[in-house]
Amino acid sequence: MTGKEFLEQYGMISRQIRSVKLQLDGTLEMAERNTMQEYIQNDIDNLKGKLETLIWDSKLIKCRIIRKIGLLDNDNRREILMRKYIKFESTARISREMFMTRQSVYYHLDIGEKEIERFI
């Protein structure tokens, strides 16, 4: 697994959580509207269980990623990786708020992703 793949795990599970949440909301709305809750209660329970599991997994993955990022020596690199992979900020926003060029942000992202590989 590359450093970038490791760092992107939290984003992938966050997208899965949003997807399951949308499915659950749609199923609940359908159950309320059609008074069919007793027929689809099993589906609702399964989606709730899956959502809880995904949320728990995301917390574990987030903690692992934050610990690995914390092992980096460069302060700017740590902050950029946290903003990009944990807070999901855009490169343009990161560069603007950190008073760096986008090229510098991309440089730190690239080096940081490679350095993370040493720790995984």
NUVEX-653563 format. One record per residue: x, y, z of N, C-alpha, C in turn; residue number from 1. Coordinates in steps of 0.05 Angstrom, whole numbers, always signed. Example, Ala and Ser with C-alpha at 12.3 -4.5 7.8 and 13.67 -1.06 7.14 Angstrom:
<atoms>
{{+264,-114,+156},{+246,-90,+156},{+264,-66,+156},1}
{{+257,-45,+142},{+273,-21,+143},{+258,+1,+157},2}
</atoms>
This chain:
<atoms>
{{+17,-23,+0},{+0,+0,+0},{+18,+25,+0},1}
{{+12,+43,-18},{+27,+68,-19},{+18,+87,+3},2}
{{+34,+108,+8},{+27,+128,+28},{+1,+142,+21},3}
{{-3,+148,-5},{-27,+161,-14},{-51,+144,-10},4}
{{-49,+118,-16},{-72,+100,-12},{-78,+98,+18},5}
{{-58,+97,+35},{-62,+96,+64},{-77,+121,+73},6}
{{-69,+144,+64},{-81,+169,+72},{-109,+172,+61},7}
{{-115,+161,+38},{-142,+164,+26},{-163,+145,+38},8}
{{-155,+127,+56},{-174,+108,+68},{-196,+123,+82},9}
{{-189,+144,+96},{-210,+159,+112},{-230,+172,+93},10}
{{-220,+183,+71},{-239,+195,+51},{-257,+174,+39},11}
{{-247,+151,+33},{-263,+130,+21},{-285,+120,+41},12}
{{-278,+117,+66},{-298,+107,+85},{-318,+130,+91},13}
{{-310,+155,+89},{-328,+177,+93},{-349,+177,+71},14}
{{-341,+172,+47},{-360,+170,+24},{-379,+147,+27},15}
{{-369,+124,+38},{-387,+102,+43},{-407,+109,+64},16}
{{-399,+123,+85},{-417,+131,+106},{-439,+149,+95},17}
{{-432,+168,+78},{-452,+186,+66},{-471,+170,+49},18}
{{-461,+150,+34},{-478,+134,+17},{-499,+118,+33},19}
{{-489,+105,+54},{-507,+89,+71},{-527,+107,+85},20}
{{-518,+130,+94},{-536,+149,+107},{-558,+158,+88},21}
{{-552,+163,+63},{-572,+170,+43},{-592,+147,+38},22}
{{-581,+123,+37},{-599,+100,+33},{-617,+97,+57},23}
{{-607,+100,+81},{-623,+98,+105},{-644,+120,+106},24}
{{-637,+144,+100},{-656,+166,+100},{-678,+161,+79},25}
{{-671,+151,+56},{-691,+145,+35},{-709,+123,+44},26}
{{-699,+102,+56},{-715,+80,+65},{-734,+88,+87},27}
{{-724,+105,+106},{-741,+115,+128},{-763,+132,+117},28}
{{-757,+149,+97},{-777,+167,+85},{-798,+150,+71},29}
{{-789,+130,+57},{-808,+113,+42},{-826,+98,+62},30}
{{-814,+89,+84},{-830,+74,+104},{-851,+92,+117},31}
{{-844,+117,+122},{-863,+136,+134},{-885,+143,+114},32}
{{-878,+148,+89},{-897,+157,+69},{-916,+135,+62},33}
{{-907,+111,+60},{-924,+89,+51},{-935,+72,+73},34}
{{-930,+80,+97},{-937,+64,+121},{-929,+34,+117},35}
{{-905,+30,+108},{-895,+3,+103},{-872,-4,+122},36}
{{-870,+10,+144},{-847,+6,+162},{-844,-22,+171},37}
{{-867,-35,+176},{-865,-63,+186},{-853,-82,+166},38}
{{-857,-75,+140},{-846,-93,+119},{-817,-88,+113},39}
{{-808,-64,+117},{-780,-58,+111},{-763,-53,+136},40}
{{-773,-60,+159},{-758,-55,+184},{-732,-70,+184},41}
{{-731,-94,+173},{-706,-109,+171},{-685,-94,+155},42}
{{-693,-82,+132},{-675,-66,+116},{-665,-42,+132},43}
{{-683,-29,+147},{-675,-6,+163},{-655,-14,+184},44}
{{-660,-36,+198},{-642,-46,+218},{-614,-53,+207},45}
{{-614,-65,+183},{-589,-73,+170},{-573,-48,+163},46}
{{-586,-27,+152},{-573,-3,+145},{-562,+12,+169},47}
{{-577,+12,+191},{-568,+25,+216},{-543,+10,+227},48}
{{-544,-16,+226},{-520,-31,+235},{-496,-26,+218},49}
{{-500,-25,+192},{-478,-20,+173},{-467,+8,+178},50}
{{-484,+27,+182},{-476,+55,+187},{-459,+56,+213},51}
{{-468,+44,+234},{-453,+44,+259},{-426,+31,+256},52}
{{-424,+9,+241},{-399,-4,+237},{-380,+14,+221},53}
{{-390,+27,+200},{-374,+45,+184},{-364,+68,+200},54}
{{-381,+79,+217},{-372,+102,+233},{-350,+93,+253},55}
{{-353,+70,+265},{-332,+60,+283},{-306,+56,+268},56}
{{-308,+43,+244},{-284,+39,+228},{-271,+65,+220},57}
{{-287,+85,+213},{-275,+111,+205},{-260,+124,+228},58}
{{-270,+121,+252},{-256,+132,+275},{-229,+119,+279},59}
{{-228,+92,+276},{-203,+78,+279},{-183,+86,+257},60}
{{-193,+87,+233},{-175,+95,+210},{-165,+123,+214},61}
{{-182,+141,+222},{-174,+169,+227},{-153,+171,+248},62}
{{-156,+156,+269},{-135,+156,+291},{-108,+146,+280},63}
{{-109,+124,+265},{-84,+113,+254},{-70,+133,+236},64}
{{-86,+146,+219},{-75,+165,+200},{-63,+189,+215},65}
{{-77,+200,+234},{-67,+223,+250},{-41,+215,+264},66}
{{-40,+191,+275},{-15,+183,+289},{+8,+182,+269},67}
{{+3,+171,+245},{+25,+169,+225},{+34,+196,+216},68}
{{+15,+214,+211},{+22,+242,+203},{+38,+256,+225},69}
{{+31,+250,+250},{+45,+263,+272},{+74,+254,+274},70}
{{+82,+233,+261},{+109,+223,+261},{+128,+239,+242},71}
{{+116,+255,+224},{+132,+270,+205},{+147,+293,+219},72}
{{+170,+299,+209},{+187,+320,+221},{+179,+348,+213},73}
{{+170,+352,+189},{+165,+379,+178},{+137,+388,+187},74}
{{+135,+411,+200},{+110,+422,+210},{+91,+428,+187},75}
{{+101,+441,+166},{+84,+448,+144},{+72,+423,+131},76}
{{+89,+403,+128},{+80,+378,+115},{+58,+365,+132},77}
{{+62,+365,+158},{+41,+353,+175},{+15,+368,+173},78}
{{+16,+395,+173},{-8,+411,+171},{-22,+407,+144},79}
{{-7,+407,+123},{-18,+403,+96},{-32,+376,+94},80}
{{-18,+355,+103},{-30,+328,+102},{-56,+326,+118},81}
{{-56,+339,+142},{-80,+339,+159},{-103,+353,+145},82}
{{-97,+376,+134},{-118,+392,+120},{-129,+377,+96},83}
{{-111,+364,+81},{-119,+351,+56},{-134,+325,+61},84}
{{-124,+308,+79},{-135,+281,+82},{-154,+277,+106},85}
{{-153,+295,+125},{-171,+293,+148},{-193,+313,+147},86}
{{-186,+338,+140},{-207,+359,+138},{-218,+362,+110},87}
{{-206,+349,+90},{-216,+349,+62},{-216,+377,+50},88}
{{-196,+393,+56},{-194,+420,+45},{-181,+418,+17},89}
{{-188,+437,+0},{-176,+438,-27},{-148,+449,-26},90}
{{-133,+442,-46},{-105,+452,-48},{-105,+482,-50},91}
{{-124,+493,-65},{-125,+523,-67},{-129,+536,-40},92}
{{-147,+525,-24},{-152,+537,+2},{-128,+534,+20},93}
{{-115,+510,+20},{-92,+506,+36},{-70,+526,+29},94}
{{-65,+529,+3},{-44,+548,-5},{-50,+577,+3},95}
{{-75,+584,+0},{-83,+611,+7},{-80,+616,+37},96}
{{-90,+598,+53},{-89,+602,+82},{-61,+598,+95},97}
{{-44,+583,+81},{-17,+579,+92},{+3,+597,+78},98}
{{-6,+614,+60},{+11,+633,+46},{+33,+619,+31},99}
{{+25,+599,+16},{+44,+583,+0},{+33,+582,-29},100}
{{+50,+576,-48},{+40,+572,-75},{+28,+544,-76},101}
{{+11,+540,-96},{+0,+513,-99},{+22,+492,-105},102}
{{+42,+501,-120},{+64,+483,-126},{+78,+474,-100},103}
{{+81,+492,-81},{+93,+484,-56},{+76,+464,-40},104}
{{+50,+469,-41},{+31,+450,-28},{+33,+423,-41},105}
{{+33,+422,-67},{+35,+396,-81},{+62,+383,-75},106}
{{+83,+399,-72},{+109,+388,-65},{+108,+374,-38},107}
{{+97,+389,-18},{+95,+378,+9},{+77,+353,+10},108}
{{+55,+354,-6},{+38,+330,-7},{+53,+306,-17},109}
{{+67,+310,-39},{+81,+288,-52},{+103,+277,-33},110}
{{+118,+294,-21},{+139,+285,-3},{+127,+272,+22},111}
{{+106,+284,+33},{+93,+273,+56},{+81,+245,+52},112}
{{+68,+242,+28},{+57,+215,+21},{+79,+194,+20},113}
{{+102,+202,+9},{+125,+183,+8},{+136,+178,+35},114}
{{+138,+198,+52},{+148,+194,+79},{+130,+176,+96},115}
{{+104,+178,+92},{+84,+162,+107},{+89,+133,+101},116}
{{+98,+126,+77},{+102,+98,+70},{+122,+84,+89},117}
{{+141,+100,+100},{+160,+88,+119},{+147,+78,+144},118}
{{+125,+90,+151},{+112,+85,+177},{+89,+64,+175},119}
{{+82,+56,+151},{+60,+37,+149},{+70,+9,+143},120}
</atoms>
